[in-house]
């Protein structure tokens, strides 16, 4: 039963055009082709990345942060309060108006004291500026090295200059050693990001990041299995070309180097838009989605691969909107770039502003059940 099901899933007609199949990927005459078992190597590579990252953050990123002047504001810890702590952990980090009133009665605290406690408690859970810098520094280093390594791998290949050649003699293109290592390292790195997702800095686009990682891993793995390697290497290169610029902008942002941060972010925005919104859809996706139809009849593997490509493209459009919003914010006033996805720390002044608003409403007669209407939405930034 299982054997028959496996044969149905891996049938040649599903993953290859008519006249081709898995037999075309058997090694012969000194030519080596990608094998499914090769992908197991990415797991120990991912584990190695996790270990190297810990060493890198302690021995390189931390001293560099000190050199660039990355400092954290001293945070005031919320005083121990079992009732508020239980609500914070089990119910919500942002209590509603009625919940605050109820908590005030249970604890004997004033509205402002409860609001301040939740603000301080939320700030405790936010990652420090040093942690953000360490993460950005690690990713910057990988993306920078990966981009130039990928460029070295591809620059002398014919399909780098004429993308239609990625389909030349498909699927019988032999695997090059440089392609093998490029694939294994890239896939191992993305696996390490999934493994470390619980401890990494969580941003507003956390769900989109997870979708991106899963789609990327699936895309890289699938393109390896069916020998779409030429197209896969081009996709990886395009992605790495902009990411290191964004990570460097974050690093300078955390260090408070405003002009350098703005310059790097401007460079990132330009490269991102050109590579993700022009080169990827109109050159690479066109060559994987439209051009093959002139050579082969459509097959399931063709739709699966390009479906993943379109998922990535939708995410790129989503991020392009965030990028443009940041550009609009910092260009006119020449202010430092704030990552739209970042979780910002709440300050005492925000609480005071809310208190003034409550007092004004109370004076104007805006009362509910004898209490001033509370508005805690200004604190919802997680």
N, C-alpha and C positions, 0 to 999 in steps of 0.2 A: 504493500500500500504506500509506504513512505517512498520507496524507490520509484514507483510510478508517478507519485506527486512531484518528486524532484525532477523527473524527466519532463513532466509537463511545464514546470516553472522555468527550467533552463533549456527549453526547446529552441533550436536555432532560429526558427521563424519569428520568435518573440524579440530577440536581442540583435539580430543581424538582418541585413537586406537579403533578398532572395538570391540563392546561389552561394551564400557564405554561412559560416558557422564556427563552432568552437574548435573544430579540427584545424582551422586556419591559424590558430594560436598555439599549435604544437611546435616546439623547438625543432629546427632542422637546418642542416647545412651550416652549422655554426651560428645561426640566427636565433636570438633569444626573444621571447615574447612574454608579456605580463601574465602572471598566474594569480588566481584568487588567494592561494596560500601566502603570497608575498605580503599581503596586507596585515598579517599577524605581526609583522615586524614593527608596525606603527605603535603597538601597545607598549613594548619596552622603551621605544623612543619617546613616547609621551611621558612615561614615568621618569625617564632621564631628564626631560625638560622641566618637570616639577622639581626635581632635586637641584638642577642647575639654577633654576629661578630662585630658590631659597638662598643659595650661595651668592648669586649675583646681587640680590636685593640687600644682603648684609654687607658684602665686601665692595660693591661698586655703587649701587644706587644710593645707599645711605650716606657714604662720604660725599658723593656728588651733590646730594641734597643740601648737606651742610655747607659745601663750597659755594653753592648758588644762593644760599640764604633762605632756604625753605624753613619756615618756622610755624608752629601751631599756637593758636591762642589757648591760654589756660582755660579749661572748661570747669565749670562749677557742677559738681555731682549733685544729683537730686538726693535730698535727705531720705533715710530709710522710712518707708511707709508701707506696711504690708497690704493695706486696703488698696491704695493707688497702684502698687506694684502688681497685685493680682489682676486688677482691671486692665492695666497696660499690657500684660503678657497674654491674658486670655480673651479679652474682649476687643479693645481698640487702642491704638496709640493716639487717636484724635477723638476724645469724648465729645458727645453732642451736648447741646444746651441742657436738656433734661438730665443727662448723665452727670454733668458737672454739679448740678444742683443736688442730686442724690448723693454724690461723693462728698460734697460739702457737709451734708447732714451726718454722714457716716464717720467722717474724720474730724469734724469740728473745725475745719479750715475754711478760710474765706475763698470766694471765687477766684480772686487773683492768686492766692497761694496755690490752689489746685492747678490753675493755668500755668503758673511758673514751674510747678513740679513736673508737669507733663512736658513742657518745653525743655527743661534741663534733662529730663530722662530721654527724650528723643535725641537730643544732642549727644548724649553718652553713646548711643548706638551708631552714630554717624562715623564713617571712617575718617581718620585724621588726614591732614594734608600730606604728611610724610608717607602714609600708606598709599595715597593716590599717586604721589610722585614716584614711589617705588614701582608701582604697577605700570605707570606710563613709561618709565625708563626701561623696564624689561621689554615691553611690547615695541617700543621705539627701536631698541637694539635688534630684536628679531626681524621686524619688518624691514629695517634698513639693510641688514645683511641678506635677507631673503630676496629683496628686490634686486640688488646688484648681482647676487648669485644667479637668480633666474634670468637676468639680462645677459649674463655671461653664457648661460646654457643655451639661450635662444637666438642671440644676435647673429650667429652665422648660419642659422637654419633657413632654408628657402621659404618655409611656411610662415616665418616671422615677417617677411616682406610681402609675400603673396599668400594670404590666408586661405585661398581656395585649395592650395596644395596640401592642406591638412587632411584632405580626403584622397590624396593620391595613393592608389593601391590599397585603400582601406578594405579589410582590417588587417592586412598582411604586413604592416609596417613593423620592422624589428625594433626592439627596445634598446635604447642607448643607456650606458651606465649613468650618465649625467641626469637623464630623465628619471631613472630609478630613484636616485638619491633626492632629487628635487621633490618628487612625489612623496616619498616616505617621510621626509623632514617636514614638509608642509602639513601633511595629514596628521603626523605625530603632534605637531604644535597645536592644531585645532582640537585634537582629542584632549590635550593637556588643558586647554581653555574650558572644555566641558567638565573635566575632572575637578577643576579649581573654581567652578562657578559659585559654589556655596561660600567660599571665603573671599572672592573678589568683590570689588566695589560695585554695588548694585545701582544702576542708573534708571532714569525714567523709561528708557527703551529696553528694559531688561528682557521682556518677552520677545521683542523683535531681534535682540541679540541672540537669544537661544534659537529662534527660528533660523537665523542666519547661520549659526554654527552647525546646526543639524543639516540644513540644506547644503552647506559647503562640504561637510564631511561625506554626505551621501553622494554629492556630485563628483567629488574627487575619487571616492571609492568606486562608484559605478563607471566613471570614465576609465579607470584602471582596468576593470574587469573586461570591458568590451573594446579596449584599445583605442579609446578616444583621447589618447595621451597628448597628441599634438594640440588639440583644442583645449584640453585641460591645463596644459602648461601656460597657454596664452591667458586663460582666465585667471590663474593664480598670479601671474605677473601684473596684470591690470589691477588686481586688488591690492597687491603689496605696494604699488607705485605711489599711492596717496596716504596709506595708513601711517607710515612713519612720520609724515609731516604733521598729521593730527596729533600724534603722541608727543612730538617735540613741542608743539604749541601748548599742550597741557602742561608739560614740564616747566616751561617758562612762565605759564600762568600761575602755577603753584609757587614759583620762586618770586613772583611779583615783577618780572621783567616785562613791563607793559608793551613797549614798542617792539621788542623782539617777538613777543607772543602774537601781537597783531600781524606782524610781517609773516610769521610762519603760518598763521591761520589763513591769511590771504592766499599764500602759496598753496596750502592744502585745498582751500575752496576751489581754486582755479584748476588744480590737477584732478580733484575729485569729479568736478563737472565734466571736464574733457574726457577722462577715462571711463567713468561710470555711466554718464548720460549721453556720450557721443560714441567713443570707440567701442565700448562693450555692446550696446544695442545695435548700432548701425554697421559695425564691421564684424565683430565676433559672432553675436547672435544671428545676424543675417547670414553668416557663412555656415552656421550650424543648423539653422532653421529653414532658410529659403533655398540656398544653393544646393544642398543635398538632394532636393526634390527633382533637380535636373539630371541627377545621376542614378538615383534609386527610388523605388516605390516606398512610401512611408511604412514604418514598422513600429512595434510597441516601444522598443528601446529608443528610437528616435524621438517619440513623443515624451517619454519619461525624462530623458536628458534635457530636452528643451523646456519641459515643464519646470524643472528645477532652475534652469537659467532664468526663466521668467519670474519665478519667486524671488530670486536674488535681485532682479531688476526692479521689482516693485519695492523691495526694501531700500534700494538705492534712491528711488524717488522720494520715499519717506524721509530718509536721512538728508537728502538734498534740500527739502523744505526746512528742516531744522537748521541746516548750515546757512541758508539764505536769511533765515530769521536772525541768526547771530551776526551775520554780515551787516544787515540793516541796523542792528542795535549799536555796533561799535564804530562803524564808519563815520557817521555825522558828528558824534561827540568825541571821537578818538579815545573811547574808553577801553578798558581791558576786556578781552573776550571772556564771557562766562559760558561754559558748556551748558547748552539747553537741557542736556540729559542729567546734569549733576544735581545732587541733593544738597541744597544750601542750608547752612547752619542758621538757626533762629536766634535772634538777639533780644536783649532786654528791652530795647526801644520798641520792638514790635508789640511786646506785651503792654508797654505804656501807651502805645497808640491805640490799642484795643480798649484799654481802660478809659481813655479820654472819650472814645466813641460811645462806650456804655454810659458814661456820665451824661453826655449830651443827650442821648436817647432818653435817659431817665428824666432829665430836666424838661424835655419836650413832651413828656407824657407817654412815651412808647414803653408801656409796661405790659407784662404778661404774667397773670396770676400773682401779682405783687412783686415780681422780680423783673429787673431790666433784661430785655432780650439779649441773649449772648450770641456772638458771632465768632466762631472759632475757625472759620474757613481760611483765615489768613495764615494759619499755621500748617495747612495741609500741603506739604511739599515733598513728602516721601513718594 
